[in-house]
Amino acid sequence: MEKRPSLWVSFIPIITLMVILTVAIKLFGNDALSGATQIALFAGTAVCSAIAILLYRIPWSTLEDSICNNIRHVGSGIFILLLIGAIAGTWMVSGIVPTFIYYGLQILSPTFFLFSTSIICAVVSVMTGSSWTTIATVGVAFIGIGNALGFSAGWTAGAIISGAYFGDKISPLSDTTVLASTICNVPLFKHIRYMMITTIPSFVISLIIFLIAGFVLPHAGITSVMEVADALKQTFNLSPLLLIVPALTALLIIRRTPPMITLFCAALMAAVALIIFQPQLLSQIGGEGGIRPIVAARAFFISLYGSTAITTGNPDLDVLVSTSGMAGMLDTIWLIICAVGFGGAMTGSGMLQRIISSFARRLNRTTSLVASTTGAGLLFNICTADQYLSIILTGNLFKDVYKQTGHEERLLSRTTEDAVTVTSVLFPWSSCGMTQATVLGVATLTYLPYCFFNILSPIMTITVAALGIKIFRNKPATDEQEPANVE
């Protein structure tokens, strides 16, 4: 009989990975995602492979096939990430996102400031697909406005982060949303629609709290936001006609057009809108020199794949309109490839199945399964300090458990997002927590009590599972498909 890895041996590569990640984050901080984290994943893969080959005589070809199979499964997700990078660039420089921001700023008032801040950050985050970009740009501006209005930094930061992470979570442009759906083998828009069941109630409750706080908390008076609005208006040709692009994109989504086609059309339409609506920016993007059509063509391509920097006269807005296109997604793609390679080695060696079998014997009820997935996601966030890696580990760890117990994959993808994506910013030592605390100038533990959406999300996902709301079951896996019960 073939000898299989024991449970404690199966945890050695994961422990190794966590130790090296801790060292990498200590040495490189937020820059760890630019290479150090990937090296940690390679090290974990190497330890897993060495144990499998030396102790259990598993041939390298088996491990290699498993790694390549895992990478093949995320191929479509990688293409989607590249298209997301293209949209992030084109929607910004074409004036689409600035138009949303400009009109959003017009509705700010002291009483509704926290409420409006959360909604505006949510809209911008949906449009950009990035909570980090939203917080580092619009969020920084709102912190200053909130201080002038007399709101505490914790309340303002909580409203910003709640809105930004809500938008990030439901945006088809978000890399974490794409990653969670890809890892769990759930179509992107199906994943987003299913998340609405837990995400919308959590955000509505948060908005109600911010609305009440606006009436209860003292504030100093009306603060003008015309400086920011004027800088946008002077830099871009803002027009309601630009909203045709997101409207057509929404139509494609409603008609359930495949994600890659939808995103490609959205990026292409925005690149065309850049040439039509922002001719004054073409030389800044495409470079000086040459005849006008050549400059426009260069700007068209660069907005899709490369870095753009537009001067607005406002430092905060300069950061907002600076984009990196497809090239900006390469670090994330590199991380995903390394992470799924680690998962492939864990699968090929039988170690992941050994860990899964220990869970599968104990998790039969929906509530306990969802609660355990939520707990594991939080634990991975605490231990790895990285939301991307936590999503991958949680998805891979429970994928076969959900299949074995007859639960749909979209329940796993939703629970993973509820537990991992939105809570990563609540831990001071995580890459998200460190980044947002630095960007906003507000300590993580200061804003944590006011991040109502982020706190409610994991609670809501367990509550919805316990109530049995929209919980669907597939036919359970056969005995042959179940993980081996190893003593």
Secondary structure, 3 states (H helix, E strand, C coil): CCCCCCHHHHCHHHHHHHHHHHHHHHHHHHHHHHCHHHHHHHHHHHHHHHHHHHHHCCCHHHHHHHHHHHHHHCHHHHHHHHHHHHHHHHHHHCCHHHHHHHHHHCCCCCCCHHHHHHHHHHHHHHHHCCHHHHHHHHHHHHHHHHHHHCCCHHHHHHHHHHHHHHHHHHCCCCHHHHHHHHHCCCCHHHHHHHHHHHHHHHHHHHHHHHHHHHHHCCCCCCCCCHHHHHHHHHHCCCCHHHHHHHHHHHHHHHCCCCHHHHHHHHHHHHHHHHHHHCHHHHHHHHCCCCCHHHHHHHHHHHHHHCCECCCCCCHHHHHHHCECHHHHHHHHHHHHHHHHHHHHHHHHCCHHHHHHHHHHCCCCCHHHHHHHHHHHHHHHHHHHCCHHHHHHHHHHHHHHHHHHCCECHHHHHHHHHHHHHCCHHHCCCCHHHHHHHHHHCCCHHHHHHHCHHHHHHHHHHHHHHHHCCCCCECCCCCHHHCCCCCC
